Amino acid sequence: MPSPNTSRSRRTEDEMISDLEAKIRQVESRIKRKEQRDQPVHQSFARFKKQASAFAQTALDDQRTDVANTVIGMLGVVERQLGDG
């Protein structure tokens, strides 16, 4: 319960409309990302990511941190390009 010294102000209709429009944009972008995940390139990337991660771990086990860091960095770039990350 608010204290007696606190004043509240109602949001205007324009503020409420603006908030709802922002929510609509968020939902639309979430739907778009979900649709993109069904594309073959996203499905192939999931398999590639597993293989590349295993390769990076092998490189680390073999004391080749330079190779492992390169592979991990490349995975990060591709994830950002695809919008998975």
C-alpha positions as CSV (number, residue, x, y, z in Angstrom):
1,M,0.0,0.0,0.0
2,P,1.5,3.4,-0.9
3,S,2.4,5.8,1.8
4,P,0.2,8.9,2.3
5,N,3.0,11.1,1.0
6,T,3.3,9.3,-2.3
7,S,1.4,10.6,-5.3
8,R,0.4,8.5,-8.2
9,S,-0.2,9.6,-11.7
10,R,-2.1,7.6,-14.3
11,R,-0.6,6.9,-17.6
12,T,-2.1,8.7,-20.5
13,E,-3.7,6.8,-23.4
14,D,-0.7,7.7,-25.6
15,E,1.7,6.1,-23.1
16,M,-0.4,3.0,-22.9
17,I,-0.6,2.8,-26.7
18,S,3.1,3.3,-26.9
19,D,3.7,0.4,-24.4
20,L,1.4,-1.9,-26.3
21,E,3.0,-1.1,-29.6
22,A,6.4,-2.0,-28.1
23,K,5.0,-5.3,-26.8
24,I,3.6,-6.0,-30.3
25,R,7.1,-5.4,-31.8
26,Q,8.6,-7.7,-29.3
27,V,6.2,-10.5,-30.1
28,E,6.6,-10.1,-33.8
29,S,10.4,-10.3,-33.5
30,R,10.1,-13.4,-31.3
31,I,7.8,-15.0,-34.0
32,K,10.3,-14.1,-36.7
33,R,13.2,-15.6,-34.8
34,K,11.2,-18.8,-34.2
35,E,10.4,-19.1,-37.9
36,Q,14.0,-18.6,-38.8
37,R,15.1,-21.5,-36.6
38,D,13.1,-23.9,-38.8
39,Q,15.3,-23.0,-41.9
40,P,17.8,-25.7,-43.0
41,V,20.8,-23.4,-42.4
42,H,19.9,-23.2,-38.7
43,Q,19.4,-26.9,-38.4
44,S,22.7,-27.6,-40.1
45,F,24.4,-25.1,-37.9
46,A,23.3,-27.0,-34.8
47,R,25.1,-30.1,-36.1
48,F,28.1,-28.1,-37.2
49,K,28.4,-26.4,-33.8
50,K,28.6,-29.8,-32.1
51,Q,31.3,-31.0,-34.4
52,A,33.3,-27.7,-34.1
53,S,33.0,-27.7,-30.4
54,A,34.3,-31.3,-30.2
55,F,37.2,-30.3,-32.5
56,A,38.0,-27.3,-30.3
57,Q,38.1,-29.6,-27.3
58,T,40.4,-31.9,-29.1
59,A,42.7,-29.0,-29.9
60,L,42.7,-27.9,-26.2
61,D,43.5,-31.5,-25.2
62,D,46.4,-31.4,-27.6
63,Q,47.7,-28.1,-26.1
64,R,46.7,-26.1,-29.3
65,T,44.9,-23.2,-27.6
66,D,45.4,-21.1,-30.7
67,V,43.4,-23.4,-32.9
68,A,40.7,-23.9,-30.2
69,N,40.3,-20.1,-29.7
70,T,40.0,-19.6,-33.4
71,V,37.3,-22.2,-33.7
72,I,35.4,-20.8,-30.7
73,G,35.7,-17.3,-32.0
74,M,34.4,-18.3,-35.5
75,L,31.4,-20.1,-33.9
76,G,30.6,-16.9,-32.0
77,V,30.6,-14.8,-35.2
78,V,28.4,-17.3,-37.1
79,E,26.0,-17.5,-34.2
80,R,25.6,-13.7,-34.1
81,Q,25.1,-13.7,-37.9
82,L,22.3,-16.3,-37.7
83,G,20.8,-14.6,-34.7
84,D,21.1,-17.7,-32.5
85,G,23.3,-16.1,-29.9
